[in-house]
Structures are given as C-alpha cells and as structure tokens.
Amino acid sequence: MGFHYTLGGERYGFDDLKALMAAASPLRSGDELAGLAASSDAQRIAARHALAEVPLDLFVRTELIPYEADDVTRLIVDTHDSAAFAPFASMTVGDLRNWLLSHEADTAALAAAAPGFTPEMAAAVSKIMRNQDLMSAAQKMRVITRFRNTIGLEGCLTSRLQPNHPTDDLKGIAASTLDGLLYGMGDAVIGINPATDSVANGLALLDMLDHARRRYEIPTQTCVLTHVTNTLEIMNRGGAVDLVFQSIAGTQKANEGFGVTLAILKEAHEAALSLRRGTVGDNVMYFETGQGAALSAEAHHGLDQQTVETRAYAVARAFRPLLVNTVVGFIGPEYLYDGKQIIRAGLEDHFCAKLLGVPMGCDVCYTNHAEADQDDMDTLMVLLGTAGITFLIGVPGADDIMLNYQSLSFHDILTLRSMLNLRPAPEFAAWLERMGLYDAQLGGMRELAPHQTRLGQLIG
C-alpha cells in the first residue's frame, strides 16, 4: 500500500506506512544514519501532508513489525482497547491533532481515550505537530501514580535525586543525597546508577538508602538502577527493594539486547508487588527509555527512531509503572545531533507517553561530544515544565561524574519550581515543611543554612 502527495507541482511517493512515518519525522541524525530520513525538506513536508490524511483505523489494521515476529507488537495488538478507540475510529491523523488541541480534549477526555491509542498513532500525530502543539496538548494530560507519595498531580513537579558516585562510595552518595534533600529534591525517587552492577553492591546501596529513608521518615521511594535480574535476586535475598528498574525499548529484539523479556518484567512486577512496601499505592516499576536505543542495537526493523521509541511506552504501560523517563540526549549525537534535535525529541517523548497514559519524566541531558550546551538544557527544562512533565532528574552541579554526561542540577529544578509556581509531591512537601526546609504558604524552599533546618540538626 503506497501513499502519495503533490507539493509544488512535484509528486512524492512513499512505499508503505513505515516509509511515510519515517519521512514525516523531523530531521534527526539517527534516521539519517539508518537511511530512513526524508531526502529533502520538501519531501518531509509532503510526507506530513500525506500522513495527516491517513485514517487512524489503518494503524489498528497495519502491523509495522509482524505480529508473529515481535512480542511488543503482540502486546500492542492484544491489549488495544477498541471501546476507548471507537470515538476516534473515523478520524484521520490530522483530525486527531485538531481534537487534541480543542477544548473538548480536556483532562478527563484524554484519560478516557488513552487506552484506545496505539503507540504508532501517538507517533504519527506528533509528527504533524509543532513544539507548541506538543506542549499545549501534553499540559492537559495527567497520569497519577503512587507508592509512598503521589506523583503527577496538577501543579506539582517531582524530581529524581541522582547521587551517583564513580566508586559507589557510600559517604559520597550520602553527601550528595543530603545536598539534594536540602534543595527539595527526591520526591519521585532517590535513585542511584551503580558503578559496579552486581547483586552484592546493589544490596549495600539499597540498605544505605533505606536506612536513611527510615531514619528521617522521608515519604519517598529509593532505587538502585541495576539490571532487573539482579533486582529479582536482591528481592530473593530480602533486600530493601521499593522499585524495580529496567531500561526498555520498542521491539522484542531491542529488549533482548538489554537482556530482558516481557516475561521477566512480569515476574519482577509480581515479586515487587508481593513485598507490599508502598504506603499510598502499589505502582512498583521504574522504566527508562530513549530515542536511538533500538537503532544502536540494530533492532529497529526499519522504523524511524521516534516511532520505535513510542512503542516502548506500550511495554511500560502494561506494568503500571510509578515512573518512566526518557534519557533524551544520553545515547549521543549519532541519534540526536544537537540541542535542537534533543529539545524536539524531549517534547515528543513526553507528549506521546502521556497520550498513552504513561507517567513520563525526563533526564534533560546531553553527552559531552554533542552539539549542545547547558543553555539548550535550560530551554528544554522550561518547555517541559510548562508542558506538565511528571518529573525531572537532578545531579550535583548538573555534572554526573560517574556516567560522564551533563544533566540538570538540583538548583535548576528548584528554580523551575519557583518560576512556574510548581510544588513537590504533597506528602514530600509536608515532610520538607516539618524539616524546616519548605514554607507551604510561600510555596517554596526556605533560604536557610542547613544547620538552621531540622534535617540539618538531626544529621549534625
């Protein structure tokens, strides 16, 4: 089945839906690397016009990766909610864009519709939307999750406190954790990427984090971002596992490259639920994604990188996660070359995930060899904050000295909360106030030295 569109007197043809989706994507280095990008701006615009006319039900009837060859395709097809999709069955991709930007598409309507949308529909409509459109629609989408606090509420911006250390030194991690808490960080999760990814090290790190959480009665969750099979063994040994972490992608082959299957994720989800460690909810999974992961594993099946990324959100959705985040610029300039491409990808990932009912956050970041800088990250941070991002990741000084990349600092996220009048998760905000760090009436952190706060006094 081919698609055609005439633009400026020239007729452009696209062999199939997969080729049309790729050509309609904004320019990015990963699609050029894969030989999938449009050959010209004119072809890209023609593809977007043609894509806008595609009926949404074609995505229900068309498997971009065959059902029998890919378990992510089978998950998408088998879990599609036809009743939720019914009001949209006669729409085109362009009609869906218009509806998403209308007053009719309010928070309740978007939540009801989410189970009816497939990842490919979300990717398609995002490709014909401007950045402003992606922000305007996403701002209306609320995905609320709970474990020891409530994440995703309107007017709230939560944060992951990321106290990584190049040698997993417990004192160094503890110092960074205290630093983050004094800035009001850590309500989404206090999460460590271990330098040594082993069961023994994971147990030690989790024990330290859990001890601090219990000692200071912090209403949050902790996580060591080790491989899911390590986390399963840590749970078997009685480790203090709040959240199960795993990097995921949008194809079976790409997930196998991460050493994971849907069956393993199901086993880990059930094991974490059985621990009953949550106090206000039972969302126990934490997933990480990023455009380019499938291409880097040669597991993209000819799909453009944004479409295959969006399919990862179907995997996440199936396990009711507390948190999902895109590490938007972490995979490198081979996939997102510069600040402009990173900014666009971050807005796409946030919009598509939220449209599918996934609680999306972002590591606003770049690697040191990318054509990007901290000004680009400031821009994306403010855009995502305006668009209603669920959480952002902060590291000491915006420089992760273990993973060797640039992210946001604790004070960046604190500044964003102040600029946009956003609050931490309510349970965490109440704890900050008890610690003398936060003034709910002023809606922000107190400007006090650490020793003047109850937390500082307790630690001192």
C-alpha positions in Angstrom: 0.0 0.0 0.0 1.6 3.3 -1.1 0.9 6.9 -0.3 1.3 10.0 -2.5 1.2 13.7 -2.2 1.8 16.5 -4.7 3.6 19.6 -3.4 4.8 22.5 -5.5 3.9 20.5 -8.7 6.1 17.6 -7.7 4.5 14.2 -6.8 6.1 12.4 -3.8 5.6 8.7 -3.2 6.0 6.6 -0.1 6.0 2.8 -0.4 4.2 2.0 2.8 3.1 3.3 6.2 6.5 2.6 7.7 8.3 4.7 5.0 5.7 7.5 5.3 6.2 7.7 9.1 10.0 7.9 8.7 9.8 10.6 6.0 7.4 12.7 8.1 9.8 12.8 11.1 11.6 16.0 12.0 15.3 15.7 10.9 17.5 13.8 13.3 20.9 12.2 12.9 19.7 8.7 13.9 17.3 8.4 11.0 19.9 9.7 8.6 22.3 7.1 10.0 19.7 4.4 9.3 19.0 5.7 5.8 15.3 6.4 6.8 15.2 10.2 6.8 13.4 12.3 4.2 15.8 13.3 1.4 14.7 16.9 1.5 12.6 19.3 3.5 10.1 19.3 0.6 9.7 15.5 0.8 9.4 15.8 4.6 6.5 18.4 4.3 4.8 16.3 1.6 5.0 13.2 3.9 3.4 15.2 6.7 0.6 16.3 4.5 0.0 12.7 3.4 0.3 11.4 7.0 -2.4 13.9 8.1 -4.8 12.2 5.7 -4.2 8.6 7.0 -7.2 7.1 8.8 -6.5 6.2 12.4 -8.0 2.8 11.9 -5.2 1.9 9.5 -2.9 1.7 12.4 -5.2 -0.9 14.0 -5.1 -2.9 10.8 -1.4 -2.5 10.0 1.5 -4.1 11.8 4.7 -2.1 11.3 6.5 -5.1 12.7 4.8 -8.5 12.1 2.7 -9.9 15.0 4.3 -13.3 14.8 7.9 -11.9 14.9 7.7 -9.4 17.8 6.2 -9.7 21.3 5.9 -5.9 21.6 3.6 -5.9 18.5 1.6 -8.8 20.1 1.3 -6.7 23.4 0.1 -3.7 21.4 -2.5 -5.6 19.4 -3.7 -7.9 22.3 -4.2 -5.0 24.8 -5.7 -2.5 22.4 -9.0 -1.1 23.9 -11.4 -1.0 21.0 -14.2 0.6 23.0 -11.9 3.5 24.0 -10.9 3.8 20.4 -14.4 3.8 19.0 -15.0 7.6 19.1 -11.8 8.1 17.1 -12.2 5.3 14.6 -13.5 7.6 11.8 -10.8 10.2 12.3 -7.6 10.8 10.4 -4.3 11.7 11.9 -5.0 15.3 11.1 -8.4 15.1 12.8 -6.8 13.7 15.9 -4.4 16.6 16.1 -7.3 19.0 15.8 -9.2 17.2 18.6 -6.1 17.1 20.9 -5.8 20.9 20.6 -9.5 21.5 21.1 -11.3 22.5 24.3 -13.2 19.2 24.0 -10.0 17.3 24.7 -9.8 18.1 28.4 -8.0 16.1 31.1 -10.9 13.6 31.7 -11.4 13.0 28.0 -7.7 12.4 27.4 -7.5 9.9 30.2 -10.5 8.0 28.9 -9.1 7.9 25.4 -5.6 6.8 26.3 -6.2 3.0 26.2 -7.6 3.3 22.7 -4.5 4.9 21.2 -1.7 2.7 19.9 2.0 3.9 20.0 2.0 4.3 16.3 -1.0 6.6 16.4 0.7 8.7 19.0 3.9 8.9 17.0 2.1 9.7 13.8 0.1 12.7 15.3 3.2 14.0 17.0 5.0 14.2 13.6 2.5 16.8 12.3 2.5 18.9 15.5 4.7 21.9 16.2 6.6 22.1 19.5 3.9 24.4 20.8 1.2 21.8 19.9 3.1 19.1 21.8 3.3 21.3 24.9 -0.3 22.5 24.7 -1.8 19.0 24.4 0.5 17.4 27.0 -0.2 20.1 29.5 -3.8 18.8 29.8 -2.7 15.2 30.4 -2.4 13.9 33.9 -1.1 10.5 34.8 -1.2 10.0 38.6 0.8 7.2 40.3 1.5 6.4 43.9 3.9 4.4 46.1 4.9 6.4 49.3 3.7 9.7 47.8 1.5 10.9 45.0 3.1 11.8 41.7 1.7 13.6 38.7 -0.8 15.9 40.3 -1.6 19.2 38.6 0.6 22.0 39.9 3.3 19.6 41.1 6.8 18.8 39.7 8.6 15.9 41.3 12.3 15.1 40.9 14.7 12.2 40.9 17.6 12.8 43.2 20.6 11.1 41.4 23.6 10.9 43.8 25.8 8.8 41.5 29.5 8.2 42.6 32.3 6.8 40.4 33.3 4.2 43.0 29.9 3.8 44.8 31.4 5.3 47.9 28.7 5.3 50.5 29.8 8.5 52.2 30.0 10.3 48.8 26.5 9.1 47.9 25.2 10.1 51.3 26.7 13.6 50.9 25.1 14.1 47.5 21.8 12.8 48.8 21.8 15.3 51.7 22.7 18.1 49.3 19.7 17.1 47.1 17.2 16.9 50.0 18.2 20.4 51.2 17.2 21.6 47.7 13.8 19.8 48.0 14.8 17.0 45.5 14.0 13.3 45.7 10.2 13.1 45.8 9.9 11.0 42.6 12.8 8.7 43.8 16.2 8.7 45.2 17.9 6.6 42.5 21.5 5.5 42.1 23.1 4.2 38.9 25.7 1.8 40.4 29.2 2.0 39.1 29.5 -1.7 39.8 26.4 -3.6 38.7 26.2 -6.6 41.0 23.8 -8.1 43.5 26.2 -7.6 46.4 26.7 -3.9 45.6 23.0 -3.4 44.9 22.2 -4.8 48.4 24.7 -2.5 50.1 23.4 0.6 48.3 19.8 -0.2 48.9 20.4 -0.9 52.6 22.1 2.5 52.9 19.3 4.4 51.1 16.6 2.6 53.0 18.3 3.2 56.4 18.4 7.0 55.6 14.8 7.0 54.4 13.5 5.2 57.5 15.7 7.2 60.0 14.5 10.6 58.7 11.0 9.3 57.8 11.2 10.5 54.2 7.9 9.8 52.3 9.6 8.8 49.1 11.0 5.7 47.4 14.5 4.5 46.7 16.0 2.6 43.8 19.3 1.2 42.6 19.2 1.1 38.8 20.6 -2.4 38.4 19.5 -4.9 35.9 16.1 -6.5 36.6 17.6 -9.9 37.1 19.8 -8.5 39.8 16.8 -6.9 41.4 15.0 -10.2 41.4 17.9 -11.8 43.2 18.1 -8.9 45.7 14.4 -9.4 46.5 15.0 -13.1 47.0 17.7 -12.2 49.5 15.4 -9.9 51.4 16.9 -6.6 50.1 15.0 -3.3 50.6 13.6 -3.0 47.0 11.0 -0.3 46.6 11.0 0.0 42.8 12.1 -2.4 40.1 14.1 -0.6 37.4 14.8 -1.6 33.8 15.7 0.0 30.5 13.3 -0.9 27.8 12.8 -0.4 24.1 10.1 -0.8 21.5 10.9 -4.2 19.9 11.5 -7.7 21.2 15.0 -7.8 19.7 16.0 -4.5 21.3 14.7 -5.6 24.7 16.7 -8.9 24.3 19.7 -6.6 23.7 19.0 -5.3 27.2 18.8 -8.9 28.5 15.2 -8.6 29.3 11.8 -10.1 28.1 8.2 -9.3 28.9 8.1 -12.5 31.0 11.0 -11.4 33.1 9.3 -8.0 33.6 6.1 -9.7 34.6 8.0 -11.9 37.2 9.7 -8.9 38.7 6.5 -6.9 38.8 4.7 -9.6 40.7 7.6 -10.1 43.1 7.8 -6.4 43.9 4.0 -6.2 44.5 4.3 -9.1 46.9 6.6 -7.1 49.1 3.8 -4.5 49.8 6.3 -1.8 50.7 4.2 1.1 49.3 2.1 3.1 51.8 -0.3 5.1 49.5 -0.2 2.9 46.3 1.3 -0.1 44.5 3.0 1.3 41.4 6.3 -0.5 41.7 8.1 -0.3 38.4 10.6 2.3 37.0 11.4 2.3 33.3 13.9 4.2 31.3 13.8 4.7 27.5 15.5 6.9 24.9 15.4 7.5 21.1 18.1 5.6 19.4 18.2 2.6 21.7 16.7 0.2 19.1 18.8 1.5 16.2 22.0 1.2 18.3 21.1 -2.5 18.8 20.3 -2.9 15.1 16.8 -3.9 16.3 14.6 -1.2 14.8 13.1 -3.2 11.9 13.3 -0.3 9.6 11.2 2.0 11.8 12.3 5.6 12.4 13.7 6.1 15.9 10.8 8.2 17.3 8.2 5.6 16.2 10.1 2.7 17.7 10.7 4.7 20.9 7.0 5.3 21.3 6.4 1.5 21.1 8.5 1.2 24.3 5.7 3.1 26.1 3.3 0.3 25.4 5.7 -2.0 27.3 5.8 0.4 30.2 2.0 0.9 30.2 1.5 -2.8 30.6 3.2 -2.8 34.0 1.6 0.3 35.6 4.9 2.0 36.4 5.4 4.6 39.1 7.9 6.4 36.9 9.2 6.4 33.3 11.8 8.7 31.9 13.4 9.3 28.6 17.2 9.9 28.8 16.7 12.2 25.9 20.2 13.2 25.0 22.2 10.5 26.7 22.5 8.0 23.8 24.6 10.5 21.9 24.8 12.8 18.8 24.7 9.8 16.5 21.0 9.7 17.2 20.2 13.3 18.3 22.9 15.5 16.9 22.4 18.9 18.5 20.4 21.0 21.0 17.5 21.5 18.6 17.1 17.8 17.9 17.3 17.0 21.7 14.7 19.6 22.5 12.3 18.3 19.9 12.8 14.7 21.0 12.1 15.5 24.6 8.8 17.2 23.8 7.8 14.3 21.5 8.6 11.7 24.1 6.7 13.5 26.8 3.6 14.1 24.7 3.5 10.5 23.2 3.9 8.8 26.6 1.3 10.9 28.3 -1.1 10.4 25.4 -0.8 6.7 26.0 -1.3 7.1 29.8 2.3 6.7 30.8 3.8 8.9 33.7 6.7 10.4 31.7 9.6 12.2 33.2 12.9 13.3 31.5 16.6 13.3 32.1 17.2 16.7 30.4 20.8 15.8 29.3 23.5 15.6 26.7 26.8 13.9 26.2 30.0 16.0 26.0 30.5 15.3 22.3 27.1 16.5 21.2 26.5 19.9 19.7 24.6 21.1 22.7 25.2 23.0 25.9 23.5 23.9 29.2 21.5 26.8 27.6 19.8 24.1 25.4 19.0 22.1 28.6 17.6 25.2 30.3 15.3 25.7 27.3 14.1 22.1 27.3 13.7 22.2 31.1 11.4 25.2 31.0 9.4 23.9 28.0 8.9 20.5 29.7 7.9 22.2 33.0 5.3 24.3 31.1 4.1 21.2 29.3 3.4 19.4 32.7 6.3 17.0 32.9 5.9 14.4 35.7 9.4 14.6 37.0 12.9 15.7 36.1 16.3 14.3 37.1 18.8 16.3 39.0 22.5 15.6 39.8 25.0 17.6 41.8 26.2 20.6 39.8 24.5 19.3 36.6 27.6 17.1 36.0 27.2 13.3 36.6 30.8 12.4 37.4 30.1 8.6 37.2 28.2 8.4 33.9 30.2 11.3 32.5 27.4 13.4 31.0 25.6 16.7 31.6 22.1 16.9 33.1 20.2 19.3 35.4 21.4 20.4 38.8 19.3 20.5 42.0 19.1 24.2 41.9 18.0 24.2 38.2 14.9 22.2 39.2 14.4 24.3 42.3 14.5 27.4 40.1 12.0 25.9 37.7 9.5 25.2 40.5 9.8 28.8 41.7 9.4 30.2 38.1 6.3 28.2 37.3 4.8 28.0 40.8 5.1 24.2 41.0 5.2 22.2 44.2 6.8 18.9 45.2 4.6 15.9 45.8 2.2 16.8 48.6 3.4 14.1 51.1 7.0 15.2 50.4 6.2 18.9 50.7 4.7 18.2 54.1 7.9 16.4 55.2 10.1 19.3 53.9 8.0 21.7 55.9 8.4 19.5 59.1 12.1 19.6 58.4 12.1 23.4 58.3 13.1 23.4 54.6 9.8 24.4 53.0 7.1 27.0 53.5 3.8 25.9 52.1 2.3 29.4 52.4 5.1 30.9 50.4 5.1 27.9 48.1 8.9 27.4 48.1 12.0 26.3 49.9 13.3 28.4 52.9 16.5 30.3 52.4 18.3 28.9 55.4 21.6 27.4 56.1 21.5 23.5 56.6 22.2 23.8 60.4 19.1 26.0 60.7 16.8 23.2 59.5 15.6 20.3 61.5 17.1 17.9 58.9 20.5 19.5 59.3 20.2 19.5 63.0 19.3 15.7 63.0 22.2 14.9 60.8 24.6 17.2 62.6 
